[in-house]
Amino acid sequence: MDLIPKPDQVVAAAGNVAHTLLYGGLADLRPMPRTLIDDGELREVYHYRPAAGVAETGDPVLLVTPLAAPALCYDLRRGCSLVEHLVTQGRPTYLLEYGQVSFKNRALGMEHWVDEVLPEAIRNVHEHAGGRGVHLVGWSLGGIFTLLVAADRQDLPIASITVVGSPVDVTKVPLVAPVRPLLNLTQGTGLVTRAYRVLGGVPTPLVNWAFTAASAQKVLTKPLAVLTHLDDTDYLAQMEAVTRFMSNMTAYPGRTFGQLYHRFVKGNALASGRMEVGDRTIDLAAISVPTLVFAGNTDGIAPLPAVRAVVPLLSGSPQVRFEVVPGGHLGMLTGRAARGTTWTAIDEWVDEWSGDPLPTKRTAAKKPAPKKGSQKKGAAKKGAAKAAAAAEASAGSIGSNPSRRYGSASSRALGGR
C-alpha cells in the first residue's frame, strides 16, 4: 500500500480484513488429492491424482521431503504449490514423506534413509509409473539425501536429480560458521550431544524454534509487512501459508540428528565430496546422472557459496547446471517468484532429460555384478562416449532458457570434465 492509500487500495484492504475475520484467512490451504502407494518405517510414498481433464504423460517426478520439515513445502497453498503446478501440466507426480518421528525411532541413523527409505521409494515410483526413469527433486536435507543415494546406488532407475537449497560446505553458512570452533572443543561430550541422547532426538518444539530463529528478521518485521500489504491478497495468503508450514515441523530421530550434527555441522563432512554412511564411504563424484542445483539469492540457511560448493564435486555427472533464483530458503522453492523461476527451470530440466520407458533389464544391468566379457565393455564405452559428447555440447550455456525473466550471471551449465 502507498503511504497515503488510494481509494482502490483502501477497498482491497477492507475486503481482505473482512474475509480474514469471516473465514479465518485468505489462503486456499486445501491439499492436492493424493493416494498412498507404498509405506514402511518412516516411509510414505504418495501419488498425486491427475488433474481433471489432464492426462499424465512422461517421466515421473519424485519430491523428496527433508527431515523435520513438513511435506507442505511442496504443496504450500493453491496457486503457489509446486505439486499443483506439476500435476496441472500432466506430469506424474509423487511425494516421499516420513510421518511422525517418535522416541521409538531414536536408534535410526542416516543409513535408514540412504539405504532403505529413498531407494524403496524410487523403485516403487518407477514401477507405478510404468517403468520410466525417475526425476528426483530434493529440498534442503532432502537434496543431501538425494545426492548420497544417487552416488551410492548406480542400480536405481534415476533419470536426473534436482537439488534445491542444500548446503554442502557448512563453513559458508553464516549462522553456523561462528560457533563451529566452539562446538569442536567439546569433541562429542557437549551439552547438545547429551541432550539429544537423553531426549532420543530433537523434539518438534526445538525444531520450530530453530527454524524461527533462522528467520528472526522476517518474524520481527511480520506485523509491519502485513500492515503495508493489506491490499495485496496474494501476499497475505502467502504469509498465512508460510506460518502454517512453520507450525508443522516434526522431530529428528536421535541417532540421525547426532550424525548430522557431528558430521555436517561440526565435521563439515560433505565439503570434500565424501561421507561415511554405514560401512562404506559415499563419493559424490560417483553420481552419473544429470544434476540441477538451485541456490536462493537471499537464503540465510543455505547461502549461495554453501550450495555452489557441490558443483566441482560432481565430476562424474554428464551435466551439472547451477541456477541462482530469487528467494530465501523456503521462498526459492515455493515463493511467489518461484512460479516463474525455479519451477520453469525444473520443467525445462525434466523435459530435457526425459525419455522412453526404461527396459526392465536396465535396473538389473546397473547392479554390481561380475564382468560379462568384451562385448558389454564395448557397449559401455560407447555409452560413456555419447554422454561425454552431450556434456561437451552443453558446456558454457547460460541456463536452459536465456530469456528467463530472472536470469543470473551465476547460472551456467558445466560438463565435459
TORZA-748769 format. One record per residue (C-alpha): chain; residue number from 1; x, y, z; residue in one letter. Coordinates in steps of 0.1 Angstrom, whole numbers, plus 5000, padded with zeros to 4 digits. Layout:
# residues N
R  ch    i     x     y     z  aa
R   A  NUM     X     Y     Z   A
...
END
This chain:
# residues 417
R  ch    i     x     y     z  aa
R   A    1  5000  5000  5000   M
R   A    2  5011  5036  4994   D
R   A    3  5019  5058  5024   L
R   A    4  4987  5076  5016   I
R   A    5  4965  5047  5003   P
R   A    6  4945  5052  4971   K
R   A    7  4907  5045  4972   P
R   A    8  4911  5012  4954   D
R   A    9  4938  5001  4979   Q
R   A   10  4915  5010  5008   V
R   A   11  4887  4990  4993   V
R   A   12  4910  4960  4987   A
R   A   13  4924  4962  5022   A
R   A   14  4890  4963  5038   A
R   A   15  4879  4933  5017   G
R   A   16  4909  4913  5029   N
R   A   17  4904  4922  5065   V
R   A   18  4867  4913  5063   A
R   A   19  4874  4880  5045   H
R   A   20  4900  4871  5072   T
R   A   21  4876  4878  5100   L
R   A   22  4847  4859  5085   L
R   A   23  4866  4829  5071   Y
R   A   24  4898  4827  5092   G
R   A   25  4922  4836  5064   G
R   A   26  4928  4843  5027   L
R   A   27  4949  4813  5016   A
R   A   28  4934  4783  4999   D
R   A   29  4951  4756  5020   L
R   A   30  4933  4726  5005   R
R   A   31  4959  4699  4998   P
R   A   32  4962  4684  4964   M
R   A   33  4945  4650  4963   P
R   A   34  4968  4620  4966   R
R   A   35  4969  4583  4971   T
R   A   36  4993  4562  4992   L
R   A   37  5011  4537  4971   I
R   A   38  5038  4524  4995   D
R   A   39  5047  4527  5031   D
R   A   40  5072  4513  5056   G
R   A   41  5091  4525  5087   E
R   A   42  5091  4563  5084   L
R   A   43  5084  4560  5047   R
R   A   44  5052  4571  5029   E
R   A   45  5051  4573  4992   V
R   A   46  5021  4592  4976   Y
R   A   47  5010  4596  4940   H
R   A   48  4991  4628  4933   Y
R   A   49  4960  4622  4913   R
R   A   50  4959  4637  4878   P
R   A   51  4941  4670  4873   A
R   A   52  4906  4669  4859   A
R   A   53  4908  4667  4821   G
R   A   54  4946  4663  4821   V
R   A   55  4963  4631  4811   A
R   A   56  4995  4620  4828   E
R   A   57  5024  4618  4803   T
R   A   58  5062  4615  4805   G
R   A   59  5086  4606  4832   D
R   A   60  5076  4607  4869   P
R   A   61  5089  4633  4894   V
R   A   62  5095  4623  4930   L
R   A   63  5096  4651  4955   L
R   A   64  5119  4642  4984   V
R   A   65  5110  4659  5017   T
R   A   66  5137  4668  5042   P
R   A   67  5137  4655  5078   L
R   A   68  5118  4676  5103   A
R   A   69  5101  4698  5077   A
R   A   70  5066  4690  5066   P
R   A   71  5057  4680  5031   A
R   A   72  5038  4712  5029   L
R   A   73  5069  4727  5014   C
R   A   74  5059  4712  4981   Y
R   A   75  5021  4718  4984   D
R   A   76  5021  4751  5003   L
R   A   77  4987  4765  4991   R
R   A   78  4966  4766  4959   R
R   A   79  4981  4790  4934   G
R   A   80  5016  4786  4950   C
R   A   81  5021  4748  4951   S
R   A   82  5048  4730  4932   L
R   A   83  5027  4699  4933   V
R   A   84  4997  4717  4917   E
R   A   85  5020  4731  4891   H
R   A   86  5034  4697  4881   L
R   A   87  5000  4679  4882   V
R   A   88  4982  4705  4861   T
R   A   89  5009  4701  4834   Q
R   A   90  5002  4664  4833   G
R   A   91  5034  4652  4850   R
R   A   92  5032  4620  4870   P
R   A   93  5040  4635  4904   T
R   A   94  5050  4616  4936   Y
R   A   95  5060  4625  4971   L
R   A   96  5082  4609  4997   L
R   A   97  5075  4619  5033   E
R   A   98  5081  4603  5067   Y
R   A   99  5052  4607  5091   G
R   A  100  5057  4615  5128   Q
R   A  101  5090  4607  5144   V
R   A  102  5087  4593  5179   S
R   A  103  5110  4581  5207   F
R   A  104  5110  4546  5194   K
R   A  105  5128  4558  5162   N
R   A  106  5157  4572  5182   R
R   A  107  5181  4544  5170   A
R   A  108  5176  4551  5133   L
R   A  109  5206  4566  5116   G
R   A  110  5211  4583  5082   M
R   A  111  5216  4549  5066   E
R   A  112  5179  4542  5072   H
R   A  113  5171  4569  5047   W
R   A  114  5200  4563  5023   V
R   A  115  5198  4525  5023   D
R   A  116  5161  4519  5026   E
R   A  117  5136  4548  5025   V
R   A  118  5147  4567  4994   L
R   A  119  5158  4536  4973   P
R   A  120  5125  4519  4981   E
R   A  121  5105  4550  4971   A
R   A  122  5124  4553  4938   I
R   A  123  5117  4516  4930   R
R   A  124  5080  4519  4938   N
R   A  125  5076  4551  4918   V
R   A  126  5095  4535  4888   H
R   A  127  5071  4505  4888   E
R   A  128  5040  4526  4894   H
R   A  129  5048  4549  4865   A
R   A  130  5052  4521  4840   G
R   A  131  5090  4515  4842   G
R   A  132  5101  4551  4834   R
R   A  133  5131  4568  4848   G
R   A  134  5125  4588  4880   V
R   A  135  5134  4625  4883   H
R   A  136  5143  4633  4919   L
R   A  137  5137  4668  4934   V
R   A  138  5151  4673  4969   G
R   A  139  5149  4704  4990   W
R   A  140  5173  4712  5018   S
R   A  141  5183  4680  5036   L
R   A  142  5161  4661  5011   G
R   A  143  5186  4673  4985   G
R   A  144  5215  4659  5006   I
R   A  145  5198  4625  5008   F
R   A  146  5192  4626  4971   T
R   A  147  5229  4633  4963   L
R   A  148  5240  4605  4986   L
R   A  149  5216  4579  4972   V
R   A  150  5224  4588  4936   A
R   A  151  5261  4585  4943   A
R   A  152  5257  4552  4962   D
R   A  153  5231  4533  4941   R
R   A  154  5240  4531  4904   Q
R   A  155  5214  4503  4900   D
R   A  156  5184  4526  4907   L
R   A  157  5163  4540  4878   P
R   A  158  5172  4576  4883   I
R   A  159  5168  4598  4853   A
R   A  160  5180  4631  4868   S
R   A  161  5183  4649  4902   I
R   A  162  5175  4684  4912   T
R   A  163  5189  4698  4944   V
R   A  164  5172  4729  4959   V
R   A  165  5189  4749  4987   G
R   A  166  5211  4721  5000   S
R   A  167  5243  4734  5018   P
R   A  168  5273  4712  5012   V
R   A  169  5300  4734  5027   D
R   A  170  5288  4744  5062   V
R   A  171  5317  4768  5068   T
R   A  172  5300  4790  5042   K
R   A  173  5268  4792  5063   V
R   A  174  5270  4825  5084   P
R   A  175  5246  4811  5110   L
R   A  176  5268  4782  5118   V
R   A  177  5304  4793  5110   A
R   A  178  5310  4815  5141   P
R   A  179  5301  4787  5165   V
R   A  180  5318  4757  5148   R
R   A  181  5351  4763  5167   P
R   A  182  5333  4762  5200   L
R   A  183  5314  4730  5190   L
R   A  184  5347  4713  5180   N
R   A  185  5361  4719  5215   L
R   A  186  5335  4696  5230   T
R   A  187  5346  4666  5209   Q
R   A  188  5313  4649  5212   G
R   A  189  5307  4653  5250   T
R   A  190  5290  4687  5250   G
R   A  191  5256  4697  5261   L
R   A  192  5240  4692  5226   V
R   A  193  5252  4656  5224   T
R   A  194  5240  4648  5259   R
R   A  195  5206  4665  5253   A
R   A  196  5197  4646  5221   Y
R   A  197  5208  4613  5236   R
R   A  198  5186  4618  5266   V
R   A  199  5156  4630  5246   L
R   A  200  5160  4604  5219   G
R   A  201  5162  4631  5192   G
R   A  202  5153  4668  5187   V
R   A  203  5116  4673  5196   P
R   A  204  5093  4693  5175   T
R   A  205  5092  4725  5197   P
R   A  206  5130  4728  5194   L
R   A  207  5129  4723  5156   V
R   A  208  5102  4750  5154   N
R   A  209  5124  4773  5175   W
R   A  210  5155  4767  5154   A
R   A  211  5137  4774  5121   F
R   A  212  5121  4806  5135   T
R   A  213  5154  4818  5149   A
R   A  214  5170  4813  5114   A
R   A  215  5145  4837  5100   S
R   A  216  5142  4860  5130   A
R   A  217  5143  4892  5110   Q
R   A  218  5112  4882  5090   K
R   A  219  5094  4872  5122   V
R   A  220  5101  4906  5138   L
R   A  221  5091  4926  5107   T
R   A  222  5060  4905  5100   K
R   A  223  5034  4929  5116   P
R   A  224  5048  4958  5096   L
R   A  225  5048  4937  5064   A
R   A  226  5011  4928  5070   V
R   A  227  5001  4964  5075   L
R   A  228  5019  4976  5044   T
R   A  229  5004  4949  5022   H
R   A  230  4968  4948  5035   L
R   A  231  4956  4954  4999   D
R   A  232  4977  4926  4984   D
R   A  233  4956  4894  4987   T
R   A  234  4983  4871  4972   D
R   A  235  5010  4884  4996   Y
R   A  236  4988  4879  5027   L
R   A  237  4978  4845  5015   A
R   A  238  5014  4835  5011   Q
R   A  239  5022  4847  5046   M
R   A  240  4994  4826  5061   E
R   A  241  5006  4795  5042   A
R   A  242  5042  4800  5054   V
R   A  243  5030  4805  5090   T
R   A  244  5011  4772  5088   R
R   A  245  5043  4755  5073   F
R   A  246  5064  4767  5102   M
R   A  247  5040  4754  5128   S
R   A  248  5040  4719  5114   N
R   A  249  5077  4710  5119   M
R   A  250  5084  4674  5130   T
R   A  251  5111  4658  5152   A
R   A  252  5146  4644  5143   Y
R   A  253  5154  4608  5153   P
R   A  254  5182  4609  5179   G
R   A  255  5209  4589  5161   R
R   A  256  5202  4606  5127   T
R   A  257  5205  4641  5144   F
R   A  258  5237  4630  5160   G
R   A  259  5252  4620  5127   Q
R   A  260  5241  4653  5111   L
R   A  261  5253  4673  5140   Y
R   A  262  5288  4657  5142   H
R   A  263  5294  4651  5105   R
R   A  264  5278  4681  5089   F
R   A  265  5278  4709  5114   V
R   A  266  5310  4701  5133   K
R   A  267  5329  4680  5108   G
R   A  268  5317  4696  5075   N
R   A  269  5319  4661  5060   A
R   A  270  5305  4667  5026   L
R   A  271  5327  4697  5017   A
R   A  272  5353  4671  5005   S
R   A  273  5327  4653  4985   G
R   A  274  5329  4621  5006   R
R   A  275  5310  4609  5036   M
R   A  276  5308  4577  5056   E
R   A  277  5274  4561  5057   V
R   A  278  5270  4527  5074   G
R   A  279  5300  4506  5065   D
R   A  280  5312  4524  5034   R
R   A  281  5323  4558  5021   T
R   A  282  5300  4575  4995   I
R   A  283  5317  4597  4970   D
R   A  284  5296  4624  4952   L
R   A  285  5319  4620  4922   A
R   A  286  5302  4587  4916   A
R   A  287  5269  4604  4906   I
R   A  288  5264  4595  4869   S
R   A  289  5231  4613  4862   V
R   A  290  5224  4649  4852   P
R   A  291  5222  4672  4882   T
R   A  292  5205  4706  4886   L
R   A  293  5215  4727  4916   V
R   A  294  5195  4757  4929   F
R   A  295  5206  4784  4953   A
R   A  296  5184  4812  4966   G
R   A  297  5199  4847  4964   N
R   A  298  5187  4856  4999   T
R   A  299  5189  4822  5016   D
R   A  300  5204  4825  5051   G
R   A  301  5202  4788  5059   I
R   A  302  5218  4776  5027   A
R   A  303  5236  4807  5012   P
R   A  304  5249  4807  4977   L
R   A  305  5285  4797  4984   P
R   A  306  5275  4768  5007   A
R   A  307  5253  4754  4979   V
R   A  308  5276  4761  4950   R
R   A  309  5304  4742  4967   A
R   A  310  5288  4709  4954   V
R   A  311  5293  4718  4917   V
R   A  312  5330  4708  4914   P
R   A  313  5324  4677  4934   L
R   A  314  5300  4663  4908   L
R   A  315  5328  4653  4883   S
R   A  316  5310  4621  4872   G
R   A  317  5277  4637  4862   S
R   A  318  5272  4641  4824   P
R   A  319  5258  4676  4830   Q
R   A  320  5258  4699  4861   V
R   A  321  5237  4731  4860   R
R   A  322  5238  4757  4887   F
R   A  323  5210  4782  4889   E
R   A  324  5206  4813  4912   V
R   A  325  5169  4821  4918   V
R   A  326  5152  4847  4939   P
R   A  327  5141  4839  4975   G
R   A  328  5151  4826  5008   G
R   A  329  5153  4790  5020   H
R   A  330  5116  4783  5015   L
R   A  331  5108  4811  4991   G
R   A  332  5132  4798  4964   M
R   A  333  5112  4765  4964   L
R   A  334  5076  4777  4968   T
R   A  335  5076  4815  4970   G
R   A  336  5056  4837  4946   R
R   A  337  5086  4844  4924   A
R   A  338  5094  4806  4922   A
R   A  339  5064  4802  4899   R
R   A  340  5083  4819  4871   G
R   A  341  5119  4809  4880   T
R   A  342  5125  4777  4899   T
R   A  343  5095  4759  4886   W
R   A  344  5102  4769  4850   T
R   A  345  5138  4757  4853   A
R   A  346  5126  4723  4867   I
R   A  347  5101  4720  4838   D
R   A  348  5128  4725  4813   E
R   A  349  5152  4702  4831   W
R   A  350  5128  4673  4833   V
R   A  351  5118  4677  4797   D
R   A  352  5154  4678  4786   E
R   A  353  5163  4645  4804   W
R   A  354  5130  4626  4799   S
R   A  355  5129  4596  4776   G
R   A  356  5112  4564  4767   D
R   A  357  5102  4538  4794   P
R   A  358  5133  4520  4807   L
R   A  359  5138  4484  4797   P
R   A  360  5133  4461  4826   T
R   A  361  5168  4448  4823   K
R   A  362  5184  4482  4828   R
R   A  363  5179  4482  4865   T
R   A  364  5195  4447  4868   A
R   A  365  5223  4457  4844   A
R   A  366  5235  4485  4867   K
R   A  367  5237  4464  4898   K
R   A  368  5272  4453  4909   P
R   A  369  5280  4421  4890   A
R   A  370  5310  4401  4877   P
R   A  371  5323  4412  4843   K
R   A  372  5305  4396  4814   K
R   A  373  5330  4400  4786   G
R   A  374  5343  4424  4760   S
R   A  375  5310  4429  4741   Q
R   A  376  5294  4446  4771   K
R   A  377  5326  4465  4778   K
R   A  378  5324  4479  4743   G
R   A  379  5288  4489  4747   A
R   A  380  5296  4506  4780   A
R   A  381  5324  4526  4763   K
R   A  382  5301  4538  4736   K
R   A  383  5275  4549  4761   G
R   A  384  5301  4568  4781   A
R   A  385  5314  4585  4749   A
R   A  386  5279  4595  4740   K
R   A  387  5273  4611  4775   A
R   A  388  5306  4629  4773   A
R   A  389  5298  4643  4739   A
R   A  390  5264  4656  4752   A
R   A  391  5281  4672  4782   A
R   A  392  5307  4689  4760   E
R   A  393  5279  4702  4737   A
R   A  394  5261  4718  4766   S
R   A  395  5291  4734  4783   A
R   A  396  5291  4771  4786   G
R   A  397  5254  4777  4780   S
R   A  398  5237  4802  4803   I
R   A  399  5209  4783  4819   G
R   A  400  5184  4763  4799   S
R   A  401  5164  4793  4787   N
R   A  402  5184  4826  4782   P
R   A  403  5151  4846  4780   S
R   A  404  5140  4835  4815   R
R   A  405  5128  4865  4835   R
R   A  406  5152  4860  4864   Y
R   A  407  5185  4853  4846   G
R   A  408  5216  4852  4866   S
R   A  409  5253  4857  4858   A
R   A  410  5259  4827  4881   S
R   A  411  5236  4804  4862   S
R   A  412  5257  4782  4840   R
R   A  413  5260  4746  4827   A
R   A  414  5290  4726  4834   L
R   A  415  5301  4695  4817   G
R   A  416  5328  4676  4799   G
R   A  417  5351  4674  4829   R
END
